[in-house]
Amino acid sequence: MTQSPPRIGGQDVESWGDPEDPIVLLIGRPDALFGDWRRSVRALTEAGRHVLIAPAFDRADDPTGQLRRLLTDLPSRPALICAEASLPSVIPALQVTGAALASCLVISASDAPVQSPPDPAALDLPVRLMARDDGADTSEAEDALIGFLERHAPREALHYHAGSDPRTLRDALGCFATGVTVVTTLDEEGQPIGLTANSFSSVSLDPPLILFCLARSSANVERFRQAAHFAINVLHIGQQPTSGAFARPGDRFQDVAWEAWDTGAPILSGALASFECATDQIVEAGDHLVFIGRVTRARFEPRRDPLLYFRGKYRRLHFS
């Protein structure tokens, strides 16, 4: 099954198979990777793999940086397949990101074996060398490739253990479906500040407490730490563009309608629900801060559906 090309990491990517299956990312032109690339891609999709092809990779001005952006934007760690000629760009990207953004690497060698294959220990991920088979019968090569993927990028349940790859933990946490919120406040100069967050939860009804979490690395963490009040706006299904706007740098309130209640913290017009809060506690928790707010005012719209986020993608409710 093919789909219209999505845009990931700033480039068009061809998509084959079920998007819910584990990702296999083909770097560069597919005919440089397989003798009969359509047959090989079909075999991968039939084996339960979602194949993404980045054909313009080798023509990019900064292919290493582009690969890092592409890997960062994917919802889960892909298995990478690249040609031997692409290694000078691929290996530096993987040496920086390591296993955090990729599950394994397959290198397609056109004629002779790779003279200086990358050291799996140095890359911190499994590596397999694969001959590009120009012959008619490639079933054995396909079976070997699929077997390698089953061992190192399994379709069954993955396990995280303390001290191991944090991306696996992130993927596990992504299995918990959440709503999407925009958290807002005013800085010391009275300018509106806002960001997208899905780490929102109710805490208590008596007293009325809610919380959100903010990474210590956030550019706005000190503004929220110093603020006496904040607001949490829960987005509805039609506000996905608003979620995207508040996740990007720049003037996030441009073209976004909002109003102020008692504290001045921006209340987004048309939000599914909005909560105005006085900052009650700020708790340090690992690489995040937990902001607990005492709700002073709230408003909600009972006739709209929420914007959902699950496994790195926006979702919607399905009713039977």
Residue pairs with C-beta under 8 A, 6 or more apart in sequence:
1 16
1 17
1 18
1 45
2 14
2 15
2 16
3 15
3 16
3 19
4 15
5 12
5 13
5 14
5 15
6 12
6 13
6 15
7 13
8 52
8 70
8 73
8 74
9 66
9 67
9 69
9 70
9 71
9 72
9 73
9 74
10 66
10 69
10 70
11 54
11 56
11 57
11 60
11 66
11 70
12 56
13 52
13 53
13 54
13 70
14 52
14 53
14 55
15 50
15 51
15 52
15 53
16 41
16 42
16 44
16 45
16 50
16 51
16 52
16 53
17 44
17 45
17 49
17 50
17 51
18 45
18 48
18 50
19 50
20 50
21 45
21 48
21 49
21 50
21 155
22 48
22 49
22 50
22 76
22 78
22 79
22 103
22 149
22 153
22 154
22 155
23 49
23 50
23 51
23 52
23 74
23 76
23 77
23 78
23 79
24 44
24 49
24 50
24 51
24 52
24 78
24 79
24 81
24 149
24 153
25 52
25 53
25 54
25 70
25 71
25 74
25 78
25 79
25 80
25 81
26 33
26 41
26 51
26 52
26 53
26 54
26 81
26 82
27 54
27 57
27 67
27 80
27 81
27 82
27 83
27 86
27 90
28 54
28 55
28 57
28 58
28 82
28 83
28 85
28 86
29 55
29 58
30 37
30 40
30 41
30 53
30 55
31 37
32 83
32 85
32 108
32 110
32 132
33 40
33 81
33 82
33 83
33 108
33 132
34 40
34 41
34 108
34 132
34 133
34 138
35 132
35 133
35 134
35 135
35 138
36 136
36 138
39 138
39 142
40 138
40 142
40 145
41 51
41 53
43 142
43 146
44 51
44 142
44 145
44 146
44 149
45 51
47 146
47 149
48 155
49 79
49 146
49 149
52 74
52 78
54 70
57 63
57 66
57 67
57 86
57 89
58 85
58 86
58 89
60 66
63 86
63 89
63 90
64 89
64 90
64 92
64 93
65 93
67 89
67 90
67 93
68 93
68 96
68 97
68 101
71 77
71 78
71 93
71 97
71 101
71 102
72 101
74 101
74 312
75 174
75 311
75 312
75 313
76 171
76 311
76 312
77 99
77 100
77 101
77 102
77 103
77 153
77 167
77 171
78 102
78 103
78 153
79 102
79 103
79 104
79 105
79 106
79 149
79 152
79 153
80 90
80 94
80 102
80 104
80 105
80 106
81 105
81 106
81 108
81 130
82 90
82 105
82 106
82 107
82 108
83 107
83 108
83 110
83 132
84 107
84 108
84 109
84 110
84 114
87 107
87 114
87 118
90 105
91 118
91 123
94 102
94 105
94 123
94 125
95 122
95 123
98 123
98 124
98 125
99 124
99 125
99 165
99 167
100 165
100 166
100 167
101 167
102 125
103 125
103 126
103 152
103 153
104 125
104 126
104 127
104 128
104 148
104 149
104 152
104 153
105 118
105 123
105 125
105 126
105 127
105 128
106 127
106 128
106 129
106 130
106 145
106 148
107 114
107 117
107 118
107 127
107 128
107 129
107 130
108 130
108 131
108 132
109 129
109 130
109 131
109 132
110 132
113 129
113 131
114 129
117 127
117 129
118 127
120 126
120 127
125 152
126 148
126 151
126 152
128 145
128 148
130 141
130 144
130 145
131 141
133 141
158 168
158 171
158 172
159 168
160 168
160 169
160 172
171 311
174 310
174 311
174 312
175 310
175 311
176 310
177 308
177 309
177 310
177 315
178 198
178 199
178 200
178 308
178 309
178 310
179 198
179 200
179 234
179 235
179 272
179 306
179 307
179 308
179 309
180 196
180 198
180 234
180 235
180 239
180 243
180 306
180 307
180 308
180 309
180 314
181 196
181 197
181 198
181 200
181 212
181 232
181 233
181 234
181 235
182 194
182 195
182 196
182 197
182 232
182 233
182 235
182 242
182 243
182 246
182 268
182 271
183 194
183 195
183 197
183 200
183 212
183 214
183 224
183 230
183 231
183 232
183 233
184 192
184 193
184 194
184 230
184 231
184 232
184 233
184 258
184 265
184 266
184 267
184 268
185 192
185 193
185 194
185 223
185 224
185 227
185 229
185 230
185 231
185 265
185 266
186 192
186 193
186 227
186 229
186 264
186 265
186 266
187 193
187 223
187 226
187 227
188 223
188 226
190 264
192 253
192 258
192 266
193 220
193 223
193 224
193 227
194 246
194 252
194 253
194 266
195 214
195 218
195 220
195 246
195 247
195 252
196 243
196 244
196 246
196 247
197 212
197 213
197 214
198 309
199 212
199 213
199 214
199 288
200 210
200 211
200 212
200 232
200 234
201 210
201 211
201 212
202 209
202 210
203 209
203 210
203 211
203 292
207 294
208 294
208 295
209 280
209 292
209 293
209 294
209 295
210 232
210 275
210 277
210 292
210 293
210 295
211 290
211 291
211 292
211 293
212 232
212 290
212 291
212 293
213 285
213 288
213 289
213 290
213 291
214 220
214 221
214 224
214 288
214 289
214 291
215 221
215 287
215 288
216 287
216 288
216 289
217 287
221 289
224 230
224 289
224 291
225 282
225 289
227 265
227 279
228 263
228 278
228 279
229 263
229 264
229 265
229 276
229 277
229 278
229 279
229 293
230 265
230 277
230 279
230 291
230 293
231 261
231 263
231 265
231 266
231 267
231 274
231 275
231 276
231 277
232 274
232 275
232 277
232 293
233 266
233 267
233 268
233 271
233 273
233 274
233 275
234 271
234 272
234 273
234 274
234 300
234 306
235 242
235 243
235 268
235 271
235 272
235 306
235 307
236 270
236 271
236 272
236 301
236 304
236 305
236 306
236 307
237 304
237 305
237 306
237 307
237 316
237 317
238 304
238 307
239 268
239 270
239 271
239 272
239 307
240 307
240 314
242 256
242 268
243 307
243 314
245 252
245 254
245 255
245 256
246 252
253 266
256 268
257 268
257 269
257 270
258 266
258 267
258 268
258 269
259 266
259 267
259 269
260 266
260 267
261 267
261 276
261 297
262 276
262 296
262 297
263 276
263 278
263 296
265 276
265 277
267 274
267 276
267 299
268 274
270 301
271 301
272 300
272 301
272 304
272 306
272 307
273 298
273 299
273 300
273 301
274 298
274 299
274 300
275 293
275 295
275 297
275 298
276 295
276 296
276 297
276 298
277 293
277 294
277 295
277 296
278 293
278 294
278 296
279 291
279 292
279 293
280 292
280 293
280 294
281 290
281 291
281 292
282 289
282 290
282 291
282 292
283 289
283 290
283 292
284 290
305 316
305 317
306 317
307 314
307 316
308 314
308 315
308 316
308 317
309 315
